[in-house]
Amino acid sequence: MTAVFRFAPSPNGYLHLGHALSALLNQKLAQAAGGRMLLRIEDIDTARCTPALKAAMLEDLRWIGFAHEELPRRQSEHFGEYAAALARLQSMGLVYEAYLTRSEIRGFVAETEAQGKPWPQDPDGAPLYPGDAALLGAGEIERRRASGAPFALRLDMRKAVSLLKGPLCWQEEGAEGQGRTVTADPLAWGDVILARKDTPTSYHLSVTLDDALQGVTHVVRGQDLFLATSVHRLLQVLLGLPEPRYHHHRLILGADGRKLSKSEGHTALRELRAAGWTVEDVRRRIGI
């Protein structure tokens, strides 16, 4: 079977050195395996992922020498497919409307912790969703629903996990090709968001479905997404999707010791190029 790799950036800002590492590592591993190299544009956030940023992303990828098959998949063109997958999960009774706002959640958590009761957090540090019933009565929930209030569609994680027939794991390949089996823990994430009232998908749902629809066999991405694989493996089982192999690579860190981030304004590839960096400088800095 032909190995299929993908690089899947979100054009909501300019690419930086961390993106260069992920793109070129994917390309290197695909070439070594004699496999295919796909580009996917993860632009479900149609407000922030502008045409200008998409064009800049493609220009930066060409500059660093990232070669991929033409006609990249653009998520914004496939909302219907995500909606169909969501509908399947809804038909299984695994999805519910969640009306609590971020401020209401923060207030509930603060009040709970003020009473000396620590509130659990997901691996990214966000508080687990407490459930509408914890703050809202049945009447208020129905009032919000009838008024057309915004809501998120969340996965009932405990119910979903109860459907599993055995242990949930994934195969993680190391930097030198050695592999290990990792036990997934989707419950650590609580009731994750699968979509919103006005957007029929989320990162978790779209990335899982895209990998399956594109026949991706090897998911190579940053270590910051290692624990999120638990959610993706659960969705794969629930939707009857194939399981790829995973490799979560090291991150490029900034001077503050944190991973590079578009939202934090870390130096973009195009700024480095304007400052005189060459592609060889980029490769040397990221260790490719």
PASE-310138 format. One line per 8 residues: number of its first residue (from 1); their letters; for each residue x, z, y of C-alpha. Coordinates in Angstrom, 1 decimal. Each point is the difference from the previous one (the first is absolute). Layout:
<rs>
NUM> a> X:Z:Y  ...
</rs>
This chain:
<rs>
1> mtavfrfa> 0.0:0.0:0.0  1.3:-0.9:3.4  0.8:3.0:2.2  -1.9:0.0:3.4  1.3:2.0:2.9  -1.6:0.4:3.5  0.9:1.2:3.4  -3.1:1.2:1.9
9> pspngylh> 0.6:1.1:3.6  -2.6:0.8:2.5  0.4:-1.8:3.3  -1.1:2.8:2.3  3.4:0.2:1.6  3.4:-1.6:-0.1  2.0:0.1:-3.3  3.0:2.3:-0.2
17> lghalsal> 2.9:0.7:-2.3  -2.2:1.7:-2.6  -2.0:-3.1:-0.3  3.2:-2.1:-0.4  1.1:2.2:-2.9  -3.3:-0.3:-1.8  -0.3:-3.7:0.5  3.6:-0.9:-1.0
25> lnqklaqa> 0.0:2.5:-2.9  -3.2:-1.6:-1.4  1.6:-3.5:0.4  3.2:1.2:-1.7  -1.9:1.4:-3.0  -2.3:-3.0:-0.2  3.0:-2.3:-0.1  1.7:2.1:-2.7
33> aggrmllr> -3.1:-0.1:-2.1  -0.6:-3.7:0.5  -3.4:0.9:1.4  -2.3:-0.9:2.9  0.2:1.5:3.5  -3.3:0.3:1.9  -0.7:1.0:3.6  -3.2:1.9:0.7
41> iedidtar> -1.1:0.7:3.6  -1.9:3.3:0.0  -2.1:-0.4:3.1  -3.3:1.8:-0.8  0.5:1.7:3.4  -1.1:-3.1:1.9  0.2:1.8:3.4  3.7:1.0:-0.3
49> ctpalkaa> 1.2:-2.9:-2.1  0.0:-2.7:2.7  0.9:-3.7:-0.5  3.1:0.6:2.2  1.3:2.8:-2.2  -0.7:-2.1:-3.2  2.0:-2.9:1.5  2.8:2.4:1.0
57> mledlrwi> 0.1:1.4:-3.5  0.4:-3.4:-1.6  2.7:-0.9:2.4  1.9:3.2:-0.8  -0.3:-0.6:-3.7  1.4:-3.5:0.3  2.9:1.4:2.1  1.1:2.4:-2.7
65> gfaheelp> -0.2:-2.7:-2.7  -3.1:1.2:-1.8  -1.3:-2.9:-2.1  -3.5:0.2:-1.5  -2.7:-2.3:-1.4  -2.0:-1.7:2.7  -3.6:0.9:0.9  0.3:3.7:0.1
73> rrqsehfg> -3.1:2.0:-0.8  -1.6:1.4:3.2  -2.2:3.0:-0.7  -2.3:-0.7:2.9  -1.1:-3.1:-1.8  -1.1:1.9:-3.1  -2.4:2.7:1.2  -2.7:-1.3:-2.4
81> eyaaalar> 2.2:0.7:-3.1  0.7:3.6:1.2  -3.7:0.5:0.6  -0.8:-1.1:-3.5  2.6:2.4:-1.5  -1.5:2.8:2.1  -3.5:-0.9:-1.1  1.2:0.3:-3.6
89> lqsmglvy> 1.2:3.6:0.6  -3.2:0.8:1.8  -2.0:-1.2:-3.0  2.0:2.5:-2.0  -1.2:2.8:2.3  3.6:0.7:1.2  -0.4:-0.7:3.7  -1.8:2.0:2.7
97> eayltrse> -0.6:-0.2:3.7  2.0:2.6:2.0  -1.1:0.8:3.5  2.4:2.8:1.1  2.1:-1.0:3.0  3.7:0.7:0.2  -0.6:2.7:2.6  -2.6:1.6:-2.2
105> irgfvaet> 2.4:0.0:-2.9  2.8:1.5:2.2  -2.3:2.7:1.3  -1.1:0.9:-3.5  3.5:0.2:-1.3  1.2:2.0:3.0  -2.9:2.5:-0.4  0.7:0.3:-3.8
113> eaqgkpwp> 3.7:0.6:0.5  -0.7:2.5:2.8  -1.7:2.1:-2.7  3.2:0.0:-2.0  -1.2:-2.7:-2.4  2.5:-2.9:-0.1  -1.7:-3.4:-0.2  1.5:-2.5:-2.5
121> qdpdgapl> 1.8:-3.1:1.3  0.6:-3.4:-1.6  3.6:-1.2:-0.6  0.1:-1.5:3.5  -0.9:3.3:1.6  -3.6:-0.8:0.9  -2.7:2.6:-0.9  -2.1:-0.8:-3.0
129> ypgdaall> -3.5:-1.1:0.9  -2.2:3.1:-0.2  -3.3:-1.9:-0.7  -2.9:-0.4:2.4  -1.9:2.9:-1.6  2.7:2.4:1.1  -1.0:-0.4:3.6  -3.2:-2.1:0.2
137> gageierr> -3.3:0.9:-1.5  -2.1:-2.6:-1.9  -2.1:-0.6:3.1  3.0:-0.7:2.3  1.5:-2.4:-2.6  -3.3:-1.9:-0.1  -0.3:0.0:3.8  3.5:-1.6:0.3
145> rasgapfa> -0.8:-2.5:-2.7  -3.3:-1.0:1.7  1.6:-0.2:3.4  2.6:-2.5:-1.3  2.9:2.4:0.7  3.5:-1.2:-1.1  1.1:1.0:-3.5  2.8:-0.4:-2.5
153> lrldmrka> -0.6:-1.0:-3.6  2.0:2.5:-2.1  0.8:0.1:-3.7  -1.4:3.0:-1.9  3.4:0.8:-1.4  -1.0:2.7:-2.5  -2.8:-2.2:-1.4  2.4:-3.0:-0.2
161> vsllkgpl> 2.7:2.0:-1.8  -2.6:1.3:-2.4  -0.5:-3.6:-1.3  3.6:-0.3:-1.1  0.4:-0.2:-3.8  3.6:1.4:0.0  3.1:0.7:2.1  0.5:-2.2:3.1
169> cwqeegae> 3.5:-1.1:0.4  2.2:-2.9:1.4  3.3:-1.5:-0.9  2.6:0.6:2.7  3.2:-2.1:0.0  3.1:1.4:1.5  2.7:-1.7:2.2  2.1:-0.8:-3.1
177> gqgrtvta> -2.9:-1.3:-2.0  -0.6:3.2:-2.0  -3.6:0.9:-0.4  -2.1:3.2:-0.3  -3.6:1.0:-0.4  -1.5:1.8:2.9  -3.2:2.0:-0.4  -2.5:-0.8:2.7
185> dplawgdv> -1.9:2.7:1.9  -2.8:-1.6:2.0  -1.8:3.3:0.5  2.8:0.9:2.4  -1.5:-2.5:2.4  -3.5:1.2:0.1  -2.9:-2.3:0.8  2.0:-2.9:1.5
193> ilarkdtp> -1.6:-2.6:2.3  -0.8:-3.3:-1.7  -1.8:-1.7:3.0  -1.8:0.8:3.2  -3.4:-1.0:1.4  1.5:-3.0:1.9  2.9:-0.8:-2.3  -0.6:-0.7:-3.7
201> tsyhlsvt> 3.4:1.1:-1.2  3.0:2.4:0.5  3.6:-0.2:-0.9  -0.5:1.6:-3.4  -2.7:-2.3:-1.1  1.4:-3.3:1.4  3.5:0.5:-1.2  -1.1:0.8:-3.5
209> lddalqgv> -2.4:-3.0:-0.2  2.5:-2.4:1.6  2.8:0.8:-2.4  -2.4:-0.7:-2.9  -1.4:-3.2:1.5  3.4:-1.3:0.8  1.4:0.8:-3.5  2.6:2.3:1.4
217> thvvrgqd> 2.1:1.4:-2.9  2.6:2.0:2.1  -0.9:2.1:3.0  3.1:0.8:2.0  -0.6:2.1:3.1  1.2:3.0:1.9  0.3:3.6:-1.4  -2.5:1.1:2.5
225> lflatsvh> -2.7:-1.7:-2.2  1.1:1.6:-3.2  -2.7:2.7:-0.2  -2.7:-2.4:1.2  0.5:-1.9:-3.3  -2.1:2.7:-1.6  -3.0:-1.3:1.9  0.8:-3.6:-0.7
233> rllqvllg> 0.4:0.6:-3.8  -3.4:1.7:0.0  -1.7:-2.9:1.8  1.7:-2.4:-2.5  -1.6:1.9:-2.9  -3.4:0.3:1.6  -0.1:-3.7:0.9  1.6:-1.3:-3.3
241> lpepryhh> 3.0:-1.4:1.8  3.5:-0.6:-1.5  2.8:2.5:0.5  3.1:-1.3:1.7  3.4:1.7:-0.2  1.2:1.9:3.1  3.2:0.5:1.8  0.0:2.2:3.1
249> hrlilgad> 3.2:-0.5:1.9  2.0:2.2:2.4  -1.1:0.0:3.6  2.0:-0.9:3.1  0.1:3.1:2.2  0.3:0.3:3.8  2.3:2.3:1.9  -2.7:2.8:-0.3
257> grklskse> 0.1:-0.2:-3.8  -3.4:-1.5:-0.3  -0.9:-3.4:-1.4  -0.2:-2.8:2.5  -3.5:-0.7:1.4  -1.6:-2.7:2.1  -2.3:2.6:1.6  3.0:2.1:1.0
265> ghtalrel> 1.6:-3.0:1.7  3.2:-0.1:-2.0  2.3:-2.9:0.7  -1.6:-3.3:-1.2  1.9:-2.8:-1.7  -0.6:-2.3:2.9  1.6:2.5:2.4  3.0:0.3:-2.3
273> raagwtve> 0.3:-3.8:0.0  -0.2:-0.1:3.8  2.7:2.6:0.1  2.3:-2.3:-1.9  -0.5:1.2:-3.6  0.5:-2.6:-2.7  -1.8:-0.3:-3.3  3.2:1.3:-1.7
281> dvrrrigi> -0.2:3.1:2.3  -3.5:0.6:-1.2  0.9:-0.4:-3.6  3.0:2.3:0.4  -2.1:2.7:1.7  -2.6:0.0:-2.7  2.4:-0.3:-2.9  -1.2:-3.3:-1.3
</rs>
